[in-house]
């Protein structure tokens, strides 16, 4: 299977200092391999989600394997099933959001600093 790849800085990342998904590939037994813009990569086991109603479409042959990077950087299968790429990053690294993102980004789209 060929990974989905996105090497350009996506427009949805403007003003957001968090790594984004650059490569994504479905693996067997409801696992995905994922790589982020900062080089972090790993395999995530999603088999615990299979029997949840939100992910019922994964039971249809070929749906889980159709995973791709969504229009806003999410891990996307269908209009019903997607996952937050930031959450997966935090799971892979064991870091908190505050350890990864300063909340302040120089440039044209400033974020409001977190308290």
TABELCOR-V901006 format. One record per helix or strand. SS is the DSSP state (2 for helix, 1 for strand). FROM is the first residue (numbers start at 0). LEN is the number of residues. If there is no record, write none. Layout:
ss: <SS;SS>
from: <FROM;FROM>
len: <LEN;LEN>
//
This chain:
ss: <1;2;1;1;1;2;2;2;1;1;1;2;2>
from: <3;10;20;30;40;46;52;63;67;74;81;84;96>
len: <2;3;7;6;5;3;7;3;2;2;2;9;4>
//
